[in-house]
């Protein structure tokens, strides 16, 4: 048994342990007028979202997977009153609070929550202005006085159940990401505390850090084998971030010898590599056929302390077979290749497949 609490050298190996986020009150703070700001297209019904999530978590447990929860791990990471206070201050600093008195009121609201899990769930749900005591006119600063009709003092974090994006596990290490949108960047704070202070998962190597200035998200980071990673250059992930990530991976000897960088259309509908391309077996991938027309693939290795980058020409299936050491790779097109069906399926994450063992998938 390795002493490393994280060991991720495959997208398709038998999954032993997974971190999920159960949809919470943050979904009840979604409003029609502000969906775009929070990267949503619709308003899910919380009770249904929770019941579907619970069925998903149970299906994983039925396959022998241990299910951990983001909110629980974050709560367990607040191991001392000092760390808890530090978390609250960092959270407040990153919450874009308008108004000095408002910030003071929210600090008190959070500090008065005694239970750590309840505290974490509250920070995820956001804070409505109606939850705060009325500030006397005489105590209001200029920002408090001219504040808009926006109903939230702190925005909710409704994207949290995409737990792979803010922090991806690669080998024995963690990529603690700098997210594309400000609304999601705050999510990485939970990862910072888990991977720094948690009794089991604290003190891990970070191969990317949330303090970096260029964006990268976990949906663009796929572990194809113990030797090969795939990383997407997408709407959410910058080529410059990939270079930083790779130098760290190679320098820290995380265990990978080569990275395949996939460049595809920079648009929201394609968002991440894992929404258009996922591994489901040793020699099989689901793929959204629309990306193949303008897809470019680069092989990246590290020699003499420098990244060596070569553009790969030719057939994608052959390139994957060669890099995975298998005779042949099958690409399974979304919608059976029909462009209308494929586009509709991909909009609902049809090619974003989770393999929990070779050939055993959740969609």
Buried (B, 14 or more C-beta within 10 A) or exposed (E): EEEEBBBBBBBBBEBEEBBBBBBBBBBBBBBEEBBEEBBBEEEBEBEEBBEEBEEBBEEBEEEEBEBBBBBBBBBBBBBEEEBBBBBBEBBBEBBEBBBBBBBBBBBEBBEEBEEBBEBBBBBBBBBEBEBBEEBEEEEBBEBBEEBEEEEBBBBBBBBBBBBBBBBBBBBBBBBBBBBBEEBBBBBBBBBBBBBBBBEEBBEBBBBBBBEBEBBBBBBBBBBBBEEBBBBBBBBBBBEBBBBBBBBBBBEBEBBBBBBBBBBBBEEEEBBBBBBBBBBBBBBBBBBBBBBBEEBEBBBBBBEEEEBEEEEBEEEBBEBBBEBBEBEEBEBBBBBEEEEEBBBEBBEEBBBBBBBBBBEBBEE
